[in-house]
């Protein structure tokens, strides 16, 4: 039977209209009480509306893939509550975004504690979701207002619960005062439960946030097969731990990128008897677990770390009851500055890489300045590694600059050692034994043939070289390996995002001291060109061991 053209057009119109009717809302607006505030003037709803599953789906007025939910004003939650709970997920290319309007705050005396990966907690809950973005906009804040020593509450709490969230992002937020702990405060609370973000899953991005006054700030307890975490451009301070990467089961994890972050000041978590040990990065695991492809670069560790630090970087190894079982890892262009007034004698190593079960472990162009050169503080420890390459690192002002023990060394050379060995000239450690002087170190280890030692390093307070410094043009040219995931090695440090990276020279460094040789350490003094901070790695795939 033939239909008239008008009838056919009407059918097409109705079908198209019906299809549009089943597309999720493009924009949704939320305020505390549903009244207009800021940019939330179009049919604003309340948090209760957001938290109702009936308002999530593919309907024209529902939250679904591609929807941006803008929140405006100040939200005040009850103690121990959760303000926003995601009821659904986005899709690839169409995430669901929770966007903070200008001056928006999400406050409570304290937000709900972590559920241990079993459900919702925090001010925002993204548990068991995918393709979710939380964006703080220009100055969005999540905070506790009365949680800490001497305040109204001493309760477990976290800002965001994001366990089992895949393809999720948290960016541009200020997360603050989850637990305010004054120096020499009580040691009776569980700092591991005072978290900025609890998260696990694959394809994570945590970028450009400011996080302070928390216990274990970034708490990543990975599940089996999790992969591809990017943590960059964050400012993390007044915490006991910056980033934890760990598991308590026989799980595997692949590919973490921690770069361009500032991690500083942990002394406020000191307490009598040192019940809390302070770490910038802390990795650990258990029997049968494994982690590989850990890339840490262009970070700035500094500030007052008090009397109870383990170190800036602590990768637990075989001597621990919870070894990391880390395989391949790469560490470059990091600046690590120990406060010279620190009273602690840290024999653990401010940078302790103590696990490398197999694969390659690469330590390139880092700069580390210790507190003094007269005690037994260890700057850099590298133990239990299967294939270490250690080149172009500048270590200064440490009584014990370096310990390499129980390690298969591929290359160890072109490093710089500034003032050191003020502790009776017995300071370099090879396979668990002090070797004595720098000359004795080279003889005992059979490495560092082109290394440089100088009691006049001519380094600035931030570790950068002064004109005429002995680190200039004395490093190896590593441009041949500065490709793919190590591409940013061809530029010097961004020092936590506080300076623009400069490119290192390219060519063949035939003789140390020539202009084509790289400077030793994280900085390149004579950069004639500048390069932007490299973008986050893309196109990564998970490899389950």
Kinemage of the C-alpha trace (Angstrom):
@kinemage 1
@onewidth
@group {chain A} dominant
@subgroup {mainchain}
@vectorlist {calphas} color= white
{ca unk a 1} P 0.000 0.000 0.000
{ca unk a 2} L 1.433 3.392 -0.978
{ca unk a 3} L 1.615 6.207 1.563
{ca unk a 4} L 1.271 9.830 0.605
{ca unk a 5} L 4.424 11.984 0.862
{ca unk a 6} L 2.865 14.004 3.681
{ca unk a 7} L 2.151 10.873 5.710
{ca unk a 8} L 5.718 9.639 5.232
{ca unk a 9} L 7.145 13.003 6.343
{ca unk a 10} L 4.949 12.936 9.423
{ca unk a 11} L 6.244 9.474 10.368
{ca unk a 12} L 9.852 10.613 9.950
{ca unk a 13} L 9.202 13.703 12.072
{ca unk a 14} L 7.583 11.707 14.872
{ca unk a 15} L 10.428 9.164 14.862
{ca unk a 16} L 13.077 11.901 15.015
{ca unk a 17} L 11.252 13.731 17.768
{ca unk a 18} L 10.909 10.522 19.773
{ca unk a 19} L 14.618 9.776 19.383
{ca unk a 20} L 15.531 13.220 20.678
{ca unk a 21} L 13.176 12.690 23.586
{ca unk a 22} L 15.291 9.767 24.749
{ca unk a 23} L 18.581 11.743 24.810
{ca unk a 24} L 19.921 12.682 28.253
{ca unk a 25} L 19.881 16.275 29.416
{ca unk a 26} L 22.831 18.370 28.252
{ca unk a 27} L 22.903 20.590 31.355
{ca unk a 28} L 21.504 20.169 34.846
{ca unk a 29} L 21.851 22.715 37.640
{ca unk a 30} L 21.955 22.017 41.390
{ca unk a 31} L 21.871 24.360 44.379
{ca unk a 32} L 21.502 23.648 48.089
{ca unk a 33} L 17.765 24.425 48.189
{ca unk a 34} L 16.823 24.544 44.508
{ca unk a 35} L 16.827 28.346 44.258
{ca unk a 36} L 18.730 30.258 41.595
{ca unk a 37} L 22.375 31.021 42.411
{ca unk a 38} L 25.359 31.970 40.297
{ca unk a 39} L 25.105 30.271 36.923
{ca unk a 40} L 22.409 27.904 38.186
{ca unk a 41} L 19.349 29.785 36.986
{ca unk a 42} L 17.682 27.278 34.645
{ca unk a 43} L 15.356 24.990 36.591
{ca unk a 44} L 17.801 24.338 39.459
{ca unk a 45} L 17.340 21.183 41.511
{ca unk a 46} L 18.549 20.033 44.941
{ca unk a 47} L 21.161 17.413 45.887
{ca unk a 48} L 18.294 15.063 46.760
{ca unk a 49} L 17.181 15.238 43.125
{ca unk a 50} L 20.724 14.350 41.999
{ca unk a 51} L 20.820 11.440 44.433
{ca unk a 52} L 17.548 9.901 43.232
{ca unk a 53} L 18.007 7.115 40.676
{ca unk a 54} L 14.695 8.075 39.040
{ca unk a 55} L 16.379 11.215 37.659
{ca unk a 56} L 19.108 9.251 35.890
{ca unk a 57} L 18.711 7.698 32.483
{ca unk a 58} L 18.222 8.586 28.820
{ca unk a 59} L 15.246 10.906 29.222
{ca unk a 60} L 15.376 14.528 28.117
{ca unk a 61} L 15.290 15.746 31.726
{ca unk a 62} L 17.532 13.031 33.166
{ca unk a 63} L 21.224 12.803 33.939
{ca unk a 64} L 23.004 10.474 31.555
{ca unk a 65} L 25.994 10.191 29.211
{ca unk a 66} L 27.127 13.641 28.075
{ca unk a 67} L 25.354 15.554 30.854
{ca unk a 68} L 27.149 18.358 32.694
{ca unk a 69} L 25.765 18.879 36.191
{ca unk a 70} L 26.751 22.326 37.450
{ca unk a 71} L 26.599 22.910 41.205
{ca unk a 72} L 26.389 26.473 42.536
{ca unk a 73} L 26.771 28.134 45.915
{ca unk a 74} L 27.603 26.617 49.278
{ca unk a 75} L 26.432 23.134 50.174
{ca unk a 76} L 26.391 22.279 53.880
{ca unk a 77} L 26.090 18.632 54.773
{ca unk a 78} L 25.460 16.911 58.073
{ca unk a 79} L 28.359 15.312 59.933
{ca unk a 80} L 29.194 11.926 58.427
{ca unk a 81} L 27.011 12.426 55.344
{ca unk a 82} L 27.545 12.208 51.576
{ca unk a 83} L 26.284 15.134 49.483
{ca unk a 84} L 26.444 13.800 45.903
{ca unk a 85} L 26.134 10.126 44.921
{ca unk a 86} L 26.419 9.243 41.250
{ca unk a 87} L 23.541 6.958 40.238
{ca unk a 88} L 24.861 6.075 36.779
{ca unk a 89} L 27.820 6.225 34.394
{ca unk a 90} L 28.809 8.014 31.242
{ca unk a 91} L 30.134 6.412 28.088
{ca unk a 92} L 33.298 6.729 26.009
{ca unk a 93} L 33.385 10.277 24.603
{ca unk a 94} L 30.328 11.220 26.691
{ca unk a 95} L 31.313 11.385 30.361
{ca unk a 96} L 29.007 12.688 33.054
{ca unk a 97} L 30.606 15.812 34.534
{ca unk a 98} L 30.004 17.330 37.959
{ca unk a 99} L 31.212 20.930 37.541
{ca unk a 100} L 31.737 23.411 40.384
{ca unk a 101} L 30.544 26.933 39.599
{ca unk a 102} L 32.748 29.859 40.710
{ca unk a 103} L 33.099 30.066 44.521
{ca unk a 104} L 31.224 26.815 45.086
{ca unk a 105} L 31.977 24.955 48.304
{ca unk a 106} L 30.872 21.564 49.605
{ca unk a 107} L 31.272 21.655 53.390
{ca unk a 108} L 30.466 19.490 56.386
{ca unk a 109} L 31.862 19.127 59.918
{ca unk a 110} L 33.273 15.911 58.475
{ca unk a 111} L 32.264 13.872 55.443
{ca unk a 112} L 31.475 10.170 55.540
{ca unk a 113} L 34.457 7.846 55.977
{ca unk a 114} L 35.645 5.362 53.400
{ca unk a 115} L 33.471 2.295 52.975
{ca unk a 116} L 36.507 0.162 52.272
{ca unk a 117} L 35.553 -0.170 48.623
{ca unk a 118} L 32.143 -1.606 49.466
{ca unk a 119} L 29.932 1.396 48.823
{ca unk a 120} L 29.637 5.133 49.260
{ca unk a 121} L 31.485 7.577 51.450
{ca unk a 122} L 32.936 11.054 51.078
{ca unk a 123} L 31.305 14.304 50.043
{ca unk a 124} L 31.124 12.857 46.518
{ca unk a 125} L 30.668 9.156 45.791
{ca unk a 126} L 31.710 7.742 42.409
{ca unk a 127} L 31.868 4.143 43.603
{ca unk a 128} L 31.589 1.455 40.913
{ca unk a 129} L 30.988 3.925 38.063
{ca unk a 130} L 32.721 4.738 34.785
{ca unk a 131} L 33.343 7.773 32.567
{ca unk a 132} L 32.841 10.278 35.381
{ca unk a 133} L 34.564 13.682 35.678
{ca unk a 134} L 34.560 15.885 38.770
{ca unk a 135} L 35.816 19.357 37.846
{ca unk a 136} L 36.405 22.045 40.460
{ca unk a 137} L 36.279 24.801 37.854
{ca unk a 138} L 38.273 27.860 38.862
{ca unk a 139} L 38.103 27.516 42.661
{ca unk a 140} L 35.793 24.713 43.811
{ca unk a 141} L 36.336 23.454 47.370
{ca unk a 142} L 35.522 20.280 49.297
{ca unk a 143} L 36.351 20.536 52.968
{ca unk a 144} L 35.698 19.447 56.507
{ca unk a 145} L 35.045 22.370 58.808
{ca unk a 146} L 35.462 20.788 62.252
{ca unk a 147} L 37.589 17.648 62.095
{ca unk a 148} L 40.960 17.461 63.775
{ca unk a 149} L 42.888 17.669 67.011
{ca unk a 150} L 41.317 20.352 69.194
{ca unk a 151} L 38.297 20.687 66.878
{ca unk a 152} L 34.746 19.434 67.333
{ca unk a 153} L 35.322 15.997 65.806
{ca unk a 154} L 38.073 13.410 65.513
{ca unk a 155} L 36.356 11.179 62.983
{ca unk a 156} L 37.436 9.092 60.011
{ca unk a 157} L 36.580 10.936 56.811
{ca unk a 158} L 37.326 11.356 53.119
{ca unk a 159} L 36.454 13.899 50.446
{ca unk a 160} L 35.793 11.583 47.461
{ca unk a 161} L 35.033 7.854 47.311
{ca unk a 162} L 35.956 6.575 43.849
{ca unk a 163} L 36.789 2.911 44.323
{ca unk a 164} L 36.140 0.712 41.256
{ca unk a 165} L 35.734 3.748 39.004
{ca unk a 166} L 37.041 3.323 35.448
{ca unk a 167} L 37.854 6.131 32.997
{ca unk a 168} L 37.304 8.686 35.751
{ca unk a 169} L 38.856 12.119 36.357
{ca unk a 170} L 39.150 14.528 39.275
{ca unk a 171} L 40.589 17.928 38.416
{ca unk a 172} L 40.926 21.571 39.482
{ca unk a 173} L 39.629 21.008 43.021
{ca unk a 174} L 40.793 22.194 46.406
{ca unk a 175} L 40.377 19.405 48.947
{ca unk a 176} L 41.249 20.614 52.408
{ca unk a 177} L 41.088 20.071 56.156
{ca unk a 178} L 39.992 16.457 56.011
{ca unk a 179} L 41.846 16.140 59.312
{ca unk a 180} L 43.773 19.052 60.808
{ca unk a 181} L 46.665 17.618 62.814
{ca unk a 182} L 48.989 20.111 64.533
{ca unk a 183} L 52.627 19.224 65.011
{ca unk a 184} L 53.064 17.048 68.111
{ca unk a 185} L 49.314 16.434 68.226
{ca unk a 186} L 47.683 13.199 69.304
{ca unk a 187} L 48.951 9.933 67.890
{ca unk a 188} L 45.771 8.017 68.591
{ca unk a 189} L 43.819 8.506 65.352
{ca unk a 190} L 44.138 6.284 62.260
{ca unk a 191} L 45.721 8.597 59.722
{ca unk a 192} L 45.222 6.068 56.908
{ca unk a 193} L 41.478 6.736 57.083
{ca unk a 194} L 41.765 10.523 56.683
{ca unk a 195} L 41.789 10.656 52.878
{ca unk a 196} L 41.400 13.157 50.097
{ca unk a 197} L 40.526 10.557 47.449
{ca unk a 198} L 40.077 6.784 47.691
{ca unk a 199} L 40.278 5.306 44.199
{ca unk a 200} L 40.893 2.229 42.119
{ca unk a 201} L 40.125 1.107 38.579
{ca unk a 202} L 41.726 1.818 35.203
{ca unk a 203} L 42.383 4.924 33.099
{ca unk a 204} L 42.428 7.418 35.945
{ca unk a 205} L 43.320 11.135 35.804
{ca unk a 206} L 43.879 13.218 38.959
{ca unk a 207} L 45.180 16.557 37.740
{ca unk a 208} L 45.724 20.143 38.909
{ca unk a 209} L 44.237 19.807 42.378
{ca unk a 210} L 45.354 21.372 45.650
{ca unk a 211} L 45.096 18.953 48.577
{ca unk a 212} L 46.179 19.627 52.125
{ca unk a 213} L 45.636 18.669 55.745
{ca unk a 214} L 44.816 15.009 55.372
{ca unk a 215} L 46.321 11.722 56.529
{ca unk a 216} L 46.898 9.476 53.510
{ca unk a 217} L 45.817 11.882 50.820
{ca unk a 218} L 45.695 9.819 47.593
{ca unk a 219} L 44.762 6.296 48.634
{ca unk a 220} L 45.044 3.959 45.629
{ca unk a 221} L 44.334 0.383 46.667
{ca unk a 222} L 44.488 -1.305 43.295
{ca unk a 223} L 42.421 -4.305 42.193
{ca unk a 224} L 43.559 -7.059 39.863
{ca unk a 225} L 44.128 -5.804 36.320
{ca unk a 226} L 43.899 -2.099 37.146
{ca unk a 227} L 46.032 -0.003 34.792
{ca unk a 228} L 46.883 3.497 33.583
{ca unk a 229} L 46.839 6.089 36.354
{ca unk a 230} L 47.904 9.684 35.645
{ca unk a 231} L 48.517 12.012 38.620
{ca unk a 232} L 49.882 15.405 37.557
{ca unk a 233} L 50.064 19.080 38.409
{ca unk a 234} L 48.853 18.656 41.986
{ca unk a 235} L 49.992 20.551 45.087
{ca unk a 236} L 49.931 18.172 48.065
{ca unk a 237} L 50.997 19.253 51.546
{ca unk a 238} L 50.389 19.014 55.309
{ca unk a 239} L 49.773 15.305 54.961
{ca unk a 240} L 51.277 12.131 56.354
{ca unk a 241} L 51.307 10.381 52.945
{ca unk a 242} L 50.974 11.987 49.536
{ca unk a 243} L 50.237 9.026 47.235
{ca unk a 244} L 49.848 5.403 48.285
{ca unk a 245} L 49.930 2.697 45.589
{ca unk a 246} L 49.311 -0.663 47.220
{ca unk a 247} L 47.233 -3.814 47.510
{ca unk a 248} L 46.591 -6.468 50.152
{ca unk a 249} L 45.752 -9.284 47.694
{ca unk a 250} L 47.499 -11.129 44.860
{ca unk a 251} L 46.613 -8.395 42.364
{ca unk a 252} L 48.539 -6.926 39.453
{ca unk a 253} L 48.763 -3.295 38.364
{ca unk a 254} L 50.364 -1.680 35.303
{ca unk a 255} L 51.295 1.857 34.279
{ca unk a 256} L 51.216 4.724 36.750
{ca unk a 257} L 52.410 8.222 35.828
{ca unk a 258} L 53.136 10.662 38.667
{ca unk a 259} L 54.553 13.902 37.259
{ca unk a 260} L 54.664 17.677 37.657
{ca unk a 261} L 53.486 17.533 41.286
{ca unk a 262} L 54.623 19.449 44.348
{ca unk a 263} L 54.736 17.306 47.494
{ca unk a 264} L 55.837 19.048 50.661
{ca unk a 265} L 55.583 19.585 54.421
{ca unk a 266} L 54.575 16.693 56.639
{ca unk a 267} L 55.875 17.910 60.010
{ca unk a 268} L 52.350 18.666 61.219
{ca unk a 269} L 51.808 14.873 61.449
{ca unk a 270} L 54.599 14.447 64.005
{ca unk a 271} L 53.430 12.931 67.291
{ca unk a 272} L 55.152 11.555 70.364
{ca unk a 273} L 56.826 8.236 69.616
{ca unk a 274} L 56.434 8.722 65.838
{ca unk a 275} L 53.279 6.608 65.321
{ca unk a 276} L 53.045 8.038 61.800
{ca unk a 277} L 55.869 7.770 59.263
{ca unk a 278} L 55.740 10.431 56.581
{ca unk a 279} L 56.073 9.587 52.882
{ca unk a 280} L 55.584 11.509 49.666
{ca unk a 281} L 55.116 8.287 47.683
{ca unk a 282} L 54.676 4.926 49.398
{ca unk a 283} L 54.233 1.622 47.543
{ca unk a 284} L 53.733 -1.818 49.050
{ca unk a 285} L 52.015 -5.122 48.402
{ca unk a 286} L 51.728 -8.711 49.517
{ca unk a 287} L 52.553 -12.243 48.428
{ca unk a 288} L 51.585 -12.729 44.787
{ca unk a 289} L 50.994 -9.063 44.032
{ca unk a 290} L 52.845 -7.099 41.359
{ca unk a 291} L 53.100 -3.592 39.964
{ca unk a 292} L 55.000 -2.504 36.873
{ca unk a 293} L 55.424 0.489 34.610
{ca unk a 294} L 55.704 3.107 37.371
{ca unk a 295} L 56.924 6.438 35.938
{ca unk a 296} L 57.759 9.270 38.361
{ca unk a 297} L 59.197 12.464 36.886
{ca unk a 298} L 59.359 16.274 37.058
{ca unk a 299} L 58.185 16.367 40.679
{ca unk a 300} L 59.327 18.679 43.456
{ca unk a 301} L 59.653 17.252 46.985
{ca unk a 302} L 60.596 19.786 49.670
{ca unk a 303} L 59.592 21.500 52.905
{ca unk a 304} L 59.615 20.572 56.578
{ca unk a 305} L 59.230 16.800 57.016
{ca unk a 306} L 59.572 16.873 60.784
{ca unk a 307} L 61.017 14.236 63.083
{ca unk a 308} L 59.232 11.139 61.760
{ca unk a 309} L 59.818 10.745 58.026
{ca unk a 310} L 60.531 7.586 56.123
{ca unk a 311} L 61.326 9.637 53.036
{ca unk a 312} L 60.146 11.418 49.953
{ca unk a 313} L 59.865 8.117 48.065
{ca unk a 314} L 59.557 4.735 49.786
{ca unk a 315} L 59.223 1.644 47.593
{ca unk a 316} L 59.082 -1.205 50.097
{ca unk a 317} L 61.346 -4.111 49.251
{ca unk a 318} L 62.164 -7.660 50.210
{ca unk a 319} L 63.200 -6.869 53.767
{ca unk a 320} L 59.677 -5.623 54.455
{ca unk a 321} L 56.705 -7.774 55.442
{ca unk a 322} L 54.724 -5.995 52.706
{ca unk a 323} L 57.093 -5.760 49.711
{ca unk a 324} L 55.992 -3.792 46.676
{ca unk a 325} L 56.873 -6.493 44.144
{ca unk a 326} L 57.560 -3.666 41.735
{ca unk a 327} L 58.957 -4.655 38.373
{ca unk a 328} L 59.926 -2.034 35.790
{ca unk a 329} L 60.036 1.575 36.954
{ca unk a 330} L 61.547 4.892 35.810
{ca unk a 331} L 62.431 7.975 37.881
{ca unk a 332} L 63.768 11.158 36.283
{ca unk a 333} L 63.951 14.945 36.547
{ca unk a 334} L 62.761 14.938 40.168
{ca unk a 335} L 64.026 17.573 42.596
{ca unk a 336} L 64.261 16.451 46.230
{ca unk a 337} L 65.350 18.985 48.845
{ca unk a 338} L 65.663 18.065 52.516
{ca unk a 339} L 65.077 20.974 54.874
{ca unk a 340} L 68.547 21.822 56.286
{ca unk a 341} L 67.050 22.452 59.719
{ca unk a 342} L 65.619 18.934 59.874
{ca unk a 343} L 66.901 17.274 63.043
{ca unk a 344} L 66.270 13.736 61.827
{ca unk a 345} L 69.101 11.333 60.976
{ca unk a 346} L 67.375 9.372 58.234
{ca unk a 347} L 69.236 6.138 57.533
{ca unk a 348} L 66.322 4.702 55.491
{ca unk a 349} L 67.046 6.849 52.450
{ca unk a 350} L 65.061 9.909 51.463
{ca unk a 351} L 64.628 8.211 48.107
{ca unk a 352} L 64.517 4.454 48.742
{ca unk a 353} L 63.884 2.260 45.714
{ca unk a 354} L 64.006 -1.179 47.295
{ca unk a 355} L 61.974 -3.357 44.946
{ca unk a 356} L 62.628 -4.352 41.358
{ca unk a 357} L 61.662 -7.995 40.992
{ca unk a 358} L 62.311 -8.065 37.237
{ca unk a 359} L 62.557 -5.755 34.255
{ca unk a 360} L 64.491 -2.471 34.219
{ca unk a 361} L 64.759 0.174 36.911
{ca unk a 362} L 65.894 3.540 35.526
{ca unk a 363} L 67.082 6.468 37.669
{ca unk a 364} L 68.066 9.467 35.539
{ca unk a 365} L 68.810 13.162 36.058
{ca unk a 366} L 67.395 13.610 39.537
{ca unk a 367} L 68.731 16.288 41.904
{ca unk a 368} L 68.810 15.622 45.621
{ca unk a 369} L 70.145 17.876 48.371
{ca unk a 370} L 70.363 16.460 51.880
{ca unk a 371} L 70.281 18.234 55.254
{ca unk a 372} L 74.046 18.039 56.011
{ca unk a 373} L 77.101 15.972 55.179
{ca unk a 374} L 78.164 15.033 58.694
{ca unk a 375} L 75.622 12.484 59.975
{ca unk a 376} L 74.573 9.114 58.574
{ca unk a 377} L 71.540 10.370 56.659
{ca unk a 378} L 71.223 8.398 53.418
{ca unk a 379} L 70.068 10.296 50.350
{ca unk a 380} L 69.505 7.559 47.752
{ca unk a 381} L 69.059 3.853 48.375
{ca unk a 382} L 68.661 1.301 45.562
{ca unk a 383} L 68.372 -2.269 46.759
{ca unk a 384} L 67.027 -5.597 45.495
{ca unk a 385} L 66.841 -4.433 41.876
{ca unk a 386} L 67.067 -6.685 38.839
{ca unk a 387} L 68.370 -4.265 36.198
{ca unk a 388} L 69.422 -0.826 37.461
{ca unk a 389} L 70.500 2.034 35.218
{ca unk a 390} L 71.670 4.975 37.351
{ca unk a 391} L 72.998 7.975 35.397
{ca unk a 392} L 73.249 11.769 35.503
{ca unk a 393} L 72.012 12.186 39.089
{ca unk a 394} L 73.251 15.007 41.337
{ca unk a 395} L 73.453 14.208 45.060
{ca unk a 396} L 74.811 16.754 47.481
{ca unk a 397} L 75.083 17.484 51.195
{ca unk a 398} L 74.447 13.971 52.466
{ca unk a 399} L 76.648 12.092 54.891
{ca unk a 400} L 75.848 8.884 52.992
{ca unk a 401} L 75.003 9.826 49.405
{ca unk a 402} L 74.184 6.419 47.899
{ca unk a 403} L 73.614 2.769 48.744
{ca unk a 404} L 73.471 0.108 46.016
{ca unk a 405} L 73.029 -3.372 47.468
{ca unk a 406} L 71.751 -6.728 46.292
{ca unk a 407} L 71.278 -5.236 42.845
{ca unk a 408} L 72.144 -6.208 39.288
{ca unk a 409} L 73.580 -3.011 37.818
{ca unk a 410} L 73.318 -2.424 34.076
{ca unk a 411} L 74.946 1.025 34.129
{ca unk a 412} L 75.923 3.349 36.980
{ca unk a 413} L 77.909 6.344 35.773
{ca unk a 414} L 78.069 10.103 35.122
{ca unk a 415} L 76.659 10.968 38.548
{ca unk a 416} L 77.680 13.925 40.714
{ca unk a 417} L 78.383 13.919 44.443
{ca unk a 418} L 78.643 17.231 46.243
{ca unk a 419} L 79.678 17.731 49.876
{ca unk a 420} L 79.442 14.331 51.549
{ca unk a 421} L 81.378 11.912 53.721
{ca unk a 422} L 81.734 14.343 56.612
{ca unk a 423} L 81.080 11.299 58.837
{ca unk a 424} L 84.660 10.006 58.941
{ca unk a 425} L 84.861 9.605 55.142
{ca unk a 426} L 83.077 6.230 55.208
{ca unk a 427} L 79.885 6.964 53.371
{ca unk a 428} L 79.351 5.157 50.056
{ca unk a 429} L 77.610 1.795 50.523
{ca unk a 430} L 78.081 -1.145 48.149
{ca unk a 431} L 76.325 -4.464 48.827
{ca unk a 432} L 75.642 -3.589 52.440
{ca unk a 433} L 79.178 -2.464 53.321
{ca unk a 434} L 80.679 0.989 53.653
{ca unk a 435} L 83.426 1.390 51.077
{ca unk a 436} L 85.070 4.485 52.463
{ca unk a 437} L 86.014 7.321 50.149
{ca unk a 438} L 84.690 8.193 46.705
{ca unk a 439} L 87.759 6.583 45.126
{ca unk a 440} L 87.196 3.428 47.155
{ca unk a 441} L 83.520 3.431 46.092
{ca unk a 442} L 84.440 3.405 42.430
{ca unk a 443} L 86.925 0.627 42.976
{ca unk a 444} L 84.610 -1.544 45.070
{ca unk a 445} L 81.567 -1.122 42.831
{ca unk a 446} L 83.316 -1.077 39.473
{ca unk a 447} L 80.999 1.779 38.448
{ca unk a 448} L 80.843 5.599 38.308
{ca unk a 449} L 84.046 5.819 36.263
{ca unk a 450} L 82.969 9.200 34.872
{ca unk a 451} L 81.310 10.422 38.044
{ca unk a 452} L 82.296 13.751 39.557
{ca unk a 453} L 82.832 14.710 43.190
{ca unk a 454} L 83.240 18.288 44.382
{ca unk a 455} L 83.054 19.947 47.757
{ca unk a 456} L 81.979 23.141 45.960
{ca unk a 457} L 78.868 22.087 44.013
{ca unk a 458} L 77.745 25.667 43.260
{ca unk a 459} L 74.059 24.750 43.435
{ca unk a 460} L 71.258 27.114 44.350
{ca unk a 461} L 68.845 26.373 47.197
{ca unk a 462} L 66.424 24.704 44.763
{ca unk a 463} L 69.158 22.489 43.338
{ca unk a 464} L 69.673 24.362 40.082
{ca unk a 465} L 73.287 24.924 39.006
{ca unk a 466} L 75.023 28.254 39.246
{ca unk a 467} L 77.273 29.416 36.438
{ca unk a 468} L 80.508 27.440 36.643
{ca unk a 469} L 79.007 24.573 38.628
{ca unk a 470} L 80.851 21.255 38.181
{ca unk a 471} L 77.581 19.570 37.135
{ca unk a 472} L 77.475 21.560 33.867
{ca unk a 473} L 78.195 19.577 30.695
{ca unk a 474} L 79.450 16.599 32.730
{ca unk a 475} L 76.507 14.252 32.208
{ca unk a 476} L 75.848 11.582 29.621
{ca unk a 477} L 73.749 12.449 26.579
{ca unk a 478} L 70.626 10.309 27.021
{ca unk a 479} L 68.703 11.668 24.047
{ca unk a 480} L 68.737 8.242 22.385
{ca unk a 481} L 66.406 6.896 25.071
{ca unk a 482} L 64.327 10.075 25.451
{ca unk a 483} L 61.482 8.714 23.353
{ca unk a 484} L 57.916 7.460 23.819
{ca unk a 485} L 57.183 7.242 27.552
{ca unk a 486} L 60.562 8.808 28.453
{ca unk a 487} L 60.255 11.661 25.940
{ca unk a 488} L 60.292 14.358 28.637
{ca unk a 489} L 63.791 13.265 29.622
{ca unk a 490} L 64.941 15.389 26.665
{ca unk a 491} L 63.755 18.450 28.620
{ca unk a 492} L 64.820 19.365 32.114
{ca unk a 493} L 62.575 19.546 35.147
{ca unk a 494} L 59.464 21.674 35.479
{ca unk a 495} L 60.089 21.560 39.244
{ca unk a 496} L 56.500 20.809 40.139
{ca unk a 497} L 55.133 23.145 37.508
{ca unk a 498} L 56.893 26.246 38.880
{ca unk a 499} L 59.146 26.749 35.864
{ca unk a 500} L 59.135 26.080 32.140
{ca unk a 501} L 61.102 23.077 30.975
{ca unk a 502} L 64.108 23.759 28.782
{ca unk a 503} L 65.359 21.325 26.177
{ca unk a 504} L 68.643 19.525 26.723
{ca unk a 505} L 71.311 19.580 23.997
{ca unk a 506} L 71.215 16.932 21.303
{ca unk a 507} L 74.169 15.468 19.522
{ca unk a 508} L 77.033 13.230 20.510
{ca unk a 509} L 78.786 13.926 23.805
{ca unk a 510} L 82.294 12.779 22.907
{ca unk a 511} L 84.227 14.437 25.713
{ca unk a 512} L 82.863 15.402 29.108
{ca unk a 513} L 82.689 19.145 29.475
{ca unk a 514} L 81.742 19.767 25.838
{ca unk a 515} L 78.639 21.782 25.028
{ca unk a 516} L 76.817 18.711 23.729
{ca unk a 517} L 76.980 16.938 27.082
{ca unk a 518} L 74.010 17.134 29.380
{ca unk a 519} L 74.163 18.809 32.762
{ca unk a 520} L 74.049 16.343 35.639
{ca unk a 521} L 70.846 16.526 37.630
{ca unk a 522} L 67.315 17.684 36.981
{ca unk a 523} L 68.231 21.125 35.602
{ca unk a 524} L 69.850 22.177 32.342
{ca unk a 525} L 71.477 25.563 32.951
{ca unk a 526} L 72.256 26.568 29.373
{ca unk a 527} L 68.834 25.902 27.800
{ca unk a 528} L 68.482 28.047 24.694
{ca unk a 529} L 64.966 26.897 23.879
{ca unk a 530} L 61.943 26.029 25.934
{ca unk a 531} L 59.450 23.244 25.616
{ca unk a 532} L 56.022 22.827 27.181
{ca unk a 533} L 55.364 20.232 29.847
{ca unk a 534} L 54.842 16.964 27.975
{ca unk a 535} L 51.219 15.794 27.771
{ca unk a 536} L 49.976 12.782 29.651
{ca unk a 537} L 50.813 9.481 27.965
{ca unk a 538} L 48.144 8.089 25.665
{ca unk a 539} L 47.432 4.818 23.923
{ca unk a 540} L 48.437 2.710 26.916
{ca unk a 541} L 47.469 -0.924 27.264
{ca unk a 542} L 47.359 -3.096 30.351
{ca unk a 543} L 49.576 -6.162 30.549
{ca unk a 544} L 48.527 -8.585 33.276
{ca unk a 545} L 51.366 -10.562 34.839
